[in-house]
């Protein structure tokens, strides 16, 4: 990957430590909050996830959970017991907001052109653990090395696609379900114990990480609408001409 002397192309631990996680850049423009932020990410739906079955993270029988949002489970095939929501499992790499600069975002055709101008190897990520957020969402956390393919891509996107609504998926995760309530403290402990075993099995079976689909990236208008898929075209590494990307 070609380096730009004044801007980092690789996300380093220092970058992650200094980033404003409480008030990310995606909050800078008022219009960003009015839009379901578009993003570049990984499509993790059941139909493109042959290596792992995200459905193993669900509690569809409500053994441990007593309540979720009306959207139900967003993974493993979706949920037809609530509002019949589709499977929208995905992991955001870089958000860039609405389809125009006036509202703090970037034109979708420009973002797609940037994606297609970068050469990269298949992306692999490592499942870490299931997490319960302060807003009562369950999410599968994903790990990656800053020098890995996805780490380098994040560095490029955060540099070339910087905008008022720009933000990276922090922490890097797949949202499982929202509005979660457990039947009891004991039920919560039991659920997370089961999930720990599932994730540990995945980590054991895929020591180099999990690949979704063909290891490529996707352009999401929102979590239910994928506009484009870009497949990897190298066996290893990432190649990008930062100056050329800025001139697209």
C-alpha positions as CSV (number, residue, x, y, z in Angstrom):
1,X,0.0,0.0,0.0
2,X,1.4,3.4,-0.9
3,X,1.8,5.8,2.0
4,X,0.7,9.4,2.1
5,X,3.2,11.3,4.3
6,X,0.7,13.6,6.0
7,X,-2.2,11.2,6.7
8,X,-2.1,7.6,8.1
9,X,-3.4,4.9,5.9
10,X,-3.4,2.2,8.6
11,X,-5.4,2.3,11.7
12,X,-3.0,2.0,14.6
13,X,-3.6,1.4,18.3
14,X,-2.7,5.0,18.8
15,X,-5.5,6.1,16.4
16,X,-8.0,3.9,18.1
17,X,-7.0,5.3,21.5
18,X,-7.2,8.9,20.5
19,X,-10.5,8.7,18.6
20,X,-13.4,10.4,20.2
21,X,-15.7,7.4,20.9
22,X,-18.3,9.4,22.9
23,X,-18.8,12.0,20.2
24,X,-17.7,10.6,16.9
25,X,-17.3,12.6,13.8
26,X,-20.6,11.2,12.6
27,X,-22.4,13.6,15.0
28,X,-20.9,16.8,13.5
29,X,-23.7,17.4,11.0
30,X,-27.3,17.7,12.2
31,X,-28.6,16.0,9.1
32,X,-26.7,12.8,9.9
33,X,-29.0,12.0,12.8
34,X,-32.0,12.3,10.4
35,X,-30.6,9.6,8.1
36,X,-29.9,5.9,8.5
37,X,-26.2,6.2,7.8
38,X,-25.0,4.5,4.7
39,X,-21.8,2.5,5.1
40,X,-19.2,0.2,3.7
41,X,-19.3,-3.1,5.5
42,X,-19.3,-6.8,5.5
43,X,-22.5,-8.7,4.4
44,X,-23.0,-11.3,7.1
45,X,-26.4,-12.7,6.2
46,X,-27.1,-16.4,6.6
47,X,-26.9,-17.0,2.9
48,X,-23.3,-15.7,2.6
49,X,-22.0,-17.1,5.9
50,X,-21.1,-20.7,5.3
51,X,-18.3,-20.8,7.9
52,X,-20.4,-19.9,10.9
53,X,-24.1,-20.0,11.8
54,X,-25.1,-16.8,13.5
55,X,-28.4,-18.4,14.3
56,X,-26.6,-20.2,17.1
57,X,-26.4,-16.8,18.9
58,X,-30.2,-16.4,19.0
59,X,-32.7,-17.4,21.7
60,X,-35.7,-17.9,19.5
61,X,-37.4,-20.0,22.1
62,X,-37.1,-17.2,24.7
63,X,-35.6,-19.5,27.2
64,X,-33.3,-16.7,28.5
65,X,-34.8,-13.6,27.1
66,X,-38.3,-12.3,27.8
67,X,-38.4,-9.3,25.5
68,X,-36.8,-7.9,22.3
69,X,-37.6,-4.9,20.1
70,X,-40.4,-5.4,17.5
71,X,-37.7,-6.0,14.9
72,X,-36.7,-9.2,16.6
73,X,-33.5,-11.1,15.6
74,X,-31.6,-9.3,12.9
75,X,-29.4,-12.3,12.1
76,X,-29.5,-16.0,11.1
77,X,-32.3,-15.6,8.7
78,X,-34.2,-12.7,10.3
79,X,-37.3,-13.0,12.4
80,X,-40.8,-13.8,11.2
81,X,-42.3,-13.8,14.7
82,X,-42.3,-10.1,15.1
83,X,-42.6,-7.7,12.1
84,X,-41.2,-10.3,9.8
85,X,-37.9,-8.5,9.5
86,X,-35.4,-9.7,7.0
87,X,-31.9,-11.0,7.8
88,X,-29.8,-7.8,7.9
89,X,-26.6,-9.1,9.6
90,X,-23.7,-6.9,8.7
91,X,-20.6,-5.3,10.2
92,X,-19.9,-1.7,9.4
93,X,-16.4,-0.7,8.4
94,X,-16.9,3.0,7.6
95,X,-20.1,5.1,7.7
96,X,-20.4,8.1,5.4
97,X,-24.0,9.3,5.8
98,X,-26.5,10.5,3.3
99,X,-26.1,10.5,-0.5
100,X,-24.9,14.1,-0.8
101,X,-22.3,16.5,0.5
102,X,-24.9,19.2,1.4
103,X,-26.2,16.9,4.2
104,X,-22.7,15.9,5.4
105,X,-22.4,12.7,3.4
106,X,-20.9,11.5,0.2
107,X,-22.4,10.5,-3.2
108,X,-22.9,6.8,-3.4
109,X,-21.4,6.6,-6.9
110,X,-18.2,8.2,-5.6
111,X,-18.0,5.8,-2.6
112,X,-18.4,2.9,-5.0
113,X,-15.8,4.2,-7.3
114,X,-13.3,4.4,-4.4
115,X,-14.2,0.9,-3.3
116,X,-13.6,-0.5,-6.8
117,X,-10.3,1.3,-7.2
118,X,-8.7,-0.4,-4.2
119,X,-7.1,-3.8,-4.6
120,X,-7.3,-6.1,-1.6
121,X,-7.1,-9.7,-0.4
122,X,-10.0,-11.6,1.2
123,X,-11.1,-10.1,4.5
124,X,-11.0,-12.3,7.6
125,X,-12.2,-11.3,11.0
126,X,-12.2,-13.2,14.4
127,X,-15.4,-13.5,16.5
128,X,-14.5,-12.2,20.0
129,X,-17.6,-12.4,22.2
130,X,-21.3,-11.5,22.6
131,X,-21.7,-8.2,24.3
132,X,-24.7,-6.4,25.9
133,X,-24.6,-2.7,25.3
134,X,-25.8,0.0,27.7
135,X,-28.8,0.5,25.3
136,X,-29.8,-3.1,25.6
137,X,-28.5,-4.4,22.3
138,X,-26.8,-7.7,21.9
139,X,-23.9,-7.7,19.5
140,X,-21.1,-10.0,18.3
141,X,-17.8,-8.2,18.7
142,X,-15.2,-8.9,16.0
143,X,-11.4,-8.6,16.2
144,X,-8.9,-7.7,13.6
145,X,-5.3,-6.6,13.5
146,X,-4.7,-3.0,12.5
147,X,-2.2,-4.3,9.9
148,X,-4.7,-6.8,8.4
149,X,-6.6,-6.3,5.2
150,X,-9.6,-4.8,7.0
151,X,-7.4,-2.6,9.2
152,X,-5.7,-1.1,6.2
153,X,-9.0,-0.6,4.4
154,X,-10.4,1.2,7.4
155,X,-7.4,3.5,7.4
156,X,-7.9,4.2,3.7
157,X,-11.6,4.9,4.0
158,X,-11.2,7.1,7.0
159,X,-8.7,9.1,5.1
160,X,-10.3,9.3,1.6
161,X,-13.9,9.2,2.6
162,X,-13.7,11.7,5.5
163,X,-16.9,13.8,5.8
164,X,-19.0,15.4,8.6
165,X,-21.0,12.2,8.9
166,X,-18.0,9.9,8.6
167,X,-17.5,7.4,11.4
168,X,-16.2,3.9,11.8
169,X,-18.1,1.1,13.3
170,X,-17.0,1.2,17.0
171,X,-16.7,-1.3,18.3
172,X,-16.5,-3.5,15.2
173,X,-19.5,-5.7,15.6
174,X,-22.6,-7.4,14.2
175,X,-25.9,-6.3,15.8
176,X,-27.9,-9.3,16.9
177,X,-31.1,-7.9,18.4
178,X,-32.3,-4.7,20.2
179,X,-34.4,-4.0,23.2
180,X,-33.2,-7.0,25.1
181,X,-34.6,-7.9,28.6
182,X,-33.6,-11.2,30.3
183,X,-35.9,-13.3,32.4
184,X,-33.6,-13.1,35.4
185,X,-30.0,-12.5,36.4
186,X,-29.5,-16.2,36.3
187,X,-31.0,-16.4,32.8
188,X,-28.6,-13.7,31.6
189,X,-25.6,-15.6,33.0
190,X,-26.8,-18.8,31.4
191,X,-27.2,-17.2,28.0
192,X,-23.7,-15.6,28.0
193,X,-22.2,-18.9,29.1
194,X,-23.8,-20.6,26.1
195,X,-22.6,-17.9,23.7
196,X,-19.1,-18.1,25.1
197,X,-19.0,-21.7,24.2
198,X,-20.3,-21.0,20.7
199,X,-17.7,-18.3,20.0
200,X,-14.9,-20.4,21.5
201,X,-15.8,-23.2,19.0
202,X,-15.7,-20.8,16.1
203,X,-12.3,-19.5,17.2
204,X,-11.0,-23.0,17.4
205,X,-12.4,-24.0,14.0
206,X,-11.1,-20.9,12.2
207,X,-7.8,-19.9,13.7
208,X,-7.1,-17.5,10.8
209,X,-10.5,-15.8,11.2
210,X,-13.9,-16.1,9.5
211,X,-14.6,-15.0,5.9
212,X,-18.1,-13.9,4.9
213,X,-19.1,-14.4,1.3
214,X,-16.0,-14.2,-0.8
215,X,-14.2,-11.9,1.6
216,X,-15.3,-8.8,-0.2
217,X,-16.9,-5.6,0.9
218,X,-20.4,-4.2,0.3
219,X,-22.0,-0.7,-0.1
220,X,-25.0,-0.4,2.1
221,X,-27.6,2.4,1.5
222,X,-29.0,1.2,4.8
223,X,-29.0,-2.1,6.7
224,X,-31.7,-3.6,4.4
225,X,-30.4,-2.3,1.0
226,X,-27.1,-3.4,-0.5
227,X,-26.1,-1.3,-3.5
228,X,-22.9,-3.0,-4.6
229,X,-20.5,-5.8,-3.8
230,X,-16.8,-5.6,-4.5
231,X,-14.8,-8.8,-4.5
232,X,-11.2,-9.2,-3.5
233,X,-8.7,-9.4,-6.3
234,X,-5.4,-10.1,-4.6
235,X,-4.0,-13.1,-2.6
236,X,-2.6,-10.9,0.1
237,X,-2.3,-7.3,1.3
238,X,-3.9,-4.1,0.1
239,X,-2.9,-1.7,-2.7
240,X,-4.2,1.8,-3.1
241,X,-3.1,5.1,-4.6
242,X,-4.4,7.6,-2.1
243,X,-3.8,10.6,-4.3
244,X,-5.6,9.0,-7.2
245,X,-8.5,8.0,-5.0
246,X,-8.9,11.6,-3.9
247,X,-9.1,12.7,-7.5
248,X,-11.9,10.3,-8.5
